[in-house]
Amino acid sequence: MKYDWKDAGEEWSEPWGTSEAQWFGAILPRVRDCLPAGTILEIAPGFGRWTHYLRDYCQELWVVDRATDCIDACRRRFAADSHVKCYLNDGLSLSMIADGSVDFVFSFDSFVHTDRKVVEAYLCELGTKLKIGGKGFIHHSNLGHYANSLRERLPRAVIKPLIKAKIFDRKHRRNPSMSADLFRALCAQQGLHCVSQELINWRGRRLIDCFSLLTRSDPAKEKPTRITRNPNFMREAALIRAKSRSRRNGDT
Ligand SMILES: C[S@@+](CC[C@H](N)C(=O)[O-])C[C@H]1O[C@@H](n2cnc3c(N)ncnc32)[C@H](O)[C@@H]1O
């Protein structure tokens, strides 16, 4: 079924209160060291939930999505921002982007759903499109880490009531073919190095998502990836939500 985009993706920021609270409370602190950047590439922007903020941190912002309705919406929403260019692609390639031209690549809440083939294709592109020393922040699935767990092997009919009873978490359509380990290995194959990976929970207990911070540089010359486990990501969201709500209400 086609997504109706009636709230432009804002609805996905509900655990943080608003996308503004999510950007300033949860995302910006994680990408602050990469900004500002001359040119930013955002992959899979949807209706521009993060484009809206990224545009203030660069001279050029290129956004690429495979969905016509998303690219049309971004073109409308950012029509007044001449430095924002929106491109429709085939879901795999970045042929419209010049080699060695990107300072910072960003993607949030999109690669969590795509399978290994898609992630691999984009990493292959980023191995040439990023400037040497260019950086990236990619939010992707780590569900693959749990591929052999009992939870993933049980039939759907058994799982459903256990989810209802809150014994098991939902998967939130995370892709089972990707994990933090695999992402790191695929980066290395493309001359990209994962500087850090933060494994996070997403609306549940398991660390089914990962934020990978990468750079285009020789992995052999880099320090080992700093890997952190953060089971409190949703607790963090709840705090951000409470804080932004009390700020909106004018509480001291
Ligand atoms: C859940 S939405 C998230 C959009 C946006 N990142 C946000 O957080 O609001 C997923 C987006 O990924 C895009 N997408 C999915 N697969 C893609 C691919 N292979 N290449 C480019 N865009 C893709 C969809 O068209 C959609 O815009």
Ligand as a Chemical Component Dictionary entry (heavy atoms), coordinates in Angstrom:
data_LIG
# 
_chem_comp.id                   LIG 
_chem_comp.type                 NON-POLYMER 
_chem_comp.pdbx_formal_charge   0 
_chem_comp.three_letter_code    LIG 
# 
loop_
_chem_comp_atom.comp_id 
_chem_comp_atom.atom_id 
_chem_comp_atom.alt_atom_id 
_chem_comp_atom.type_symbol 
_chem_comp_atom.charge 
_chem_comp_atom.model_Cartn_x 
_chem_comp_atom.model_Cartn_y 
_chem_comp_atom.model_Cartn_z 
_chem_comp_atom.pdbx_ordinal 
LIG C1  C1  C 0  10.451 6.036  6.169  1  
LIG S1  S1  S 1  10.782 7.207  4.910  2  
LIG C2  C2  C 0  11.921 8.304  5.755  3  
LIG C3  C3  C 0  12.113 9.604  5.076  4  
LIG C4  C4  C 0  13.037 10.596 5.800  5  
LIG N1  N1  N 0  14.385 10.093 5.858  6  
LIG C5  C5  C 0  12.512 10.888 7.181  7  
LIG O1  O1  O 0  13.154 10.471 8.154  8  
LIG O2  O2  O -1 11.471 11.546 7.285  9  
LIG C6  C6  C 0  11.821 6.287  3.812  10 
LIG C7  C7  C 0  12.262 7.037  2.585  11 
LIG O3  O3  O 0  13.266 6.263  1.910  12 
LIG C8  C8  C 0  13.042 6.330  0.516  13 
LIG N2  N2  N 0  13.740 5.172  -0.057 14 
LIG C9  C9  C 0  13.510 3.871  0.223  15 
LIG N3  N3  N 0  14.376 3.097  -0.463 16 
LIG C10 C10 C 0  15.176 3.938  -1.161 17 
LIG C11 C11 C 0  16.263 3.743  -2.045 18 
LIG N4  N4  N 0  16.683 2.517  -2.331 19 
LIG N5  N5  N 0  16.851 4.817  -2.589 20 
LIG C12 C12 C 0  16.396 6.070  -2.314 21 
LIG N6  N6  N 0  15.359 6.318  -1.509 22 
LIG C13 C13 C 0  14.760 5.263  -0.925 23 
LIG C14 C14 C 0  11.540 6.333  0.398  24 
LIG O4  O4  O 0  11.105 6.788  -0.864 25 
LIG C15 C15 C 0  11.192 7.287  1.545  26 
LIG O5  O5  O 0  11.277 8.617  1.120  27 
# 
loop_
_chem_comp_bond.comp_id 
_chem_comp_bond.atom_id_1 
_chem_comp_bond.atom_id_2 
_chem_comp_bond.value_order 
_chem_comp_bond.pdbx_ordinal 
LIG C1  S1  SING 1  
LIG S1  C2  SING 2  
LIG S1  C6  SING 3  
LIG C2  C3  SING 4  
LIG C3  C4  SING 5  
LIG C4  N1  SING 6  
LIG C4  C5  SING 7  
LIG C5  O1  DOUB 8  
LIG C5  O2  SING 9  
LIG C6  C7  SING 10 
LIG C7  O3  SING 11 
LIG C7  C15 SING 12 
LIG O3  C8  SING 13 
LIG C8  N2  SING 14 
LIG C8  C14 SING 15 
LIG N2  C9  SING 16 
LIG N2  C13 SING 17 
LIG C9  N3  DOUB 18 
LIG N3  C10 SING 19 
LIG C10 C11 SING 20 
LIG C10 C13 DOUB 21 
LIG C11 N4  SING 22 
LIG C11 N5  DOUB 23 
LIG N5  C12 SING 24 
LIG C12 N6  DOUB 25 
LIG N6  C13 SING 26 
LIG C14 O4  SING 27 
LIG C14 C15 SING 28 
LIG C15 O5  SING 29 
# 
